[in-house]
Amino acid sequence: MRLLDLRLRDFRNIEAARVDLGPRATVVVGPNGQGKTNLLEAVYFLATLKPLRTSRLSELPRFGAKGCKVEGSFELGATTRVFGVEVADGSRQAFVDGKKVRELEDYFGGVSVVAFTPDDLALVKGGPELRRRFLDRAVFNRFPGYLGESRDYARALKSRNRLLREGARLELVEAFDAPLARQGARLVARRLRLVDELAPRFETVLAGLSRGQLEGALRYAPKVAEGGVGEEEIAARLLEELSTRLPRDRERGYTSVGPHADTLGIKLAGRPARAYASQGQQRALVLALKIGEIENLRESLGYQPLLLLDDVSSELDRERNEQLCSYLASLDGQVLLTTTDPELLGGAAGPDARFYAVREGTFAPLDRAS
Ligand SMILES: Nc1ncnc2c1ncn2[C@@H]1O[C@H](COP(=O)(O)OP(=O)(O)OP(=O)(O)O)[C@@H](O)[C@H]1O
């Protein structure tokens, strides 16, 4: 997989842009607030149909514009396909080779990205929703069908919560429980599978980064999946939990059990990293999570996902930054990096890197010598 070029219209502060990507690293250089992250976000949106920083599609079009569009040509094996996504009136439409895509699953064939942004550094210490979000994005990267599955679950959950808030009759709420439990069990099963794959990689990478000093572990263990049971049994248990908790959920006005309420546990030497990890340890943990995810995708997909790194170097300490740069230099897939200071990238960009300068949403190729 290779992203050849990228075309944007009215995406955040970018009125119009075309960026041709290098075979390996493409580096976008510019001062704060010029549009570096916006470009990265456009690539992420193109590849995942999910915005990177917000959950609101309506924030993506440039101020005053009615909609926005991102398009990119991907080389996929021997063919080249043009993927596109447009936002208009707060909803999105995806295209492949100019044709509207009706089923989201049809869109994702062979395209995969992993983003690493300064926000990720809050993963360890931040609230449980951040780790759940990381987990969900990692599951989606690995199993693209997860996007549609989580959307179906979110819809069913929203309807059930509305009925709970409105104090609807119990039988009416219960009518939602069987499908909700089934869809919820699917999400739980996908997450369990991903964590099974990711956890050993994360542990190995962390041990490598810390020269054997740090011992980490990942834990996703919802009660409904205790004992390593399969998806059907998880659904049955979830249904039972929903029913047991129904009177209390009705009082509170929301559904208190299910994958939306679970999170990913990160441990350091057997203890919750959230409570005990130092700043440096947190950075090592996050780096190990990201590298672990990339390695896992590389193995399972058979190619390296496109990496998007948003000015992470300036947020890491020197040692972690050097580790990240040497890891990047060892990869042969594509990386899109943004930075305020190219010096921080060390050897990560490599000799064949392509550079762009950005000012007020306008991108211009940069001669490396300049
Ligand atoms: N929908 C939008 N329309 C127009 N401008 C927007 C929109 N959303 C964000 N912006 C603006 O885009 C500008 C660039 O944002 P971006 O996050 O890409 O900066 P950056 O170059 O990554 O900077 P930093 O180095 O500080 O992270 C900001 O001034 C922001 O206010």
The ligand as an SDF file (V2000), in Angstrom:
LIG
                    3D

 31 33  0  0  0  0  0  0  0  0999 V2000
  -12.7690   24.2810   10.3550 N   0  0  0  0  0  0  0  0  0  0  0  0
  -11.7460   25.1560   10.3300 C   0  0  0  0  0  0  0  0  0  0  0  0
  -11.7260   26.1880    9.4490 N   0  0  0  0  0  0  0  0  0  0  0  0
  -10.6910   27.0570    9.4130 C   0  0  0  0  0  0  0  0  0  0  0  0
   -9.6240   26.9880   10.2270 N   0  0  0  0  0  0  0  0  0  0  0  0
   -9.5920   25.9860   11.1140 C   0  0  0  0  0  0  0  0  0  0  0  0
  -10.6370   25.0150   11.2190 C   0  0  0  0  0  0  0  0  0  0  0  0
  -10.3180   24.1420   12.2000 N   0  0  0  0  0  0  0  0  0  0  0  0
   -9.1230   24.5520   12.6830 C   0  0  0  0  0  0  0  0  0  0  0  0
   -8.6790   25.6530   12.0480 N   0  0  0  0  0  0  0  0  0  0  0  0
   -7.4290   26.3940   12.2500 C   0  0  0  0  0  0  0  0  0  0  0  0
   -6.3660   25.7600   11.5840 O   0  0  0  0  0  0  0  0  0  0  0  0
   -5.1410   26.2890   12.1090 C   0  0  0  0  0  0  0  0  0  0  0  0
   -4.0520   25.2810   11.9950 C   0  0  0  0  0  0  0  0  0  0  0  0
   -4.2910   24.1970   12.8530 O   0  0  0  0  0  0  0  0  0  0  0  0
   -3.2980   22.9320   12.9970 P   0  0  0  0  0  0  0  0  0  0  0  0
   -3.8180   22.1910   14.1500 O   0  0  0  0  0  0  0  0  0  0  0  0
   -3.1630   22.2170   11.7200 O   0  0  0  0  0  0  0  0  0  0  0  0
   -1.9280   23.6540   13.3670 O   0  0  0  0  0  0  0  0  0  0  0  0
   -0.4720   23.0610   13.3750 P   0  0  0  0  0  0  0  0  0  0  0  0
    0.2700   23.6130   12.2080 O   0  0  0  0  0  0  0  0  0  0  0  0
   -0.4950   21.5990   13.5480 O   0  0  0  0  0  0  0  0  0  0  0  0
    0.0810   23.7700   14.6760 O   0  0  0  0  0  0  0  0  0  0  0  0
    0.7880   23.2130   16.0100 P   0  0  0  0  0  0  0  0  0  0  0  0
    2.2330   23.1080   15.6740 O   0  0  0  0  0  0  0  0  0  0  0  0
    0.5120   24.3290   16.9580 O   0  0  0  0  0  0  0  0  0  0  0  0
    0.1380   21.9220   16.3810 O   0  0  0  0  0  0  0  0  0  0  0  0
   -5.4730   26.7890   13.5120 C   0  0  0  0  0  0  0  0  0  0  0  0
   -5.2900   28.1980   13.5430 O   0  0  0  0  0  0  0  0  0  0  0  0
   -6.9410   26.4430   13.6820 C   0  0  0  0  0  0  0  0  0  0  0  0
   -7.6560   27.4340   14.4010 O   0  0  0  0  0  0  0  0  0  0  0  0
  1  2  1  0
  2  3  1  0
  2  7  2  0
  3  4  2  0
  4  5  1  0
  5  6  2  0
  6  7  1  0
  6 10  1  0
  7  8  1  0
  8  9  2  0
  9 10  1  0
 10 11  1  0
 11 12  1  0
 11 30  1  0
 12 13  1  0
 13 14  1  0
 13 28  1  0
 14 15  1  0
 15 16  1  0
 16 17  2  0
 16 18  1  0
 16 19  1  0
 19 20  1  0
 20 21  2  0
 20 22  1  0
 20 23  1  0
 23 24  1  0
 24 25  2  0
 24 26  1  0
 24 27  1  0
 28 29  1  0
 28 30  1  0
 30 31  1  0
M  END
$$$$
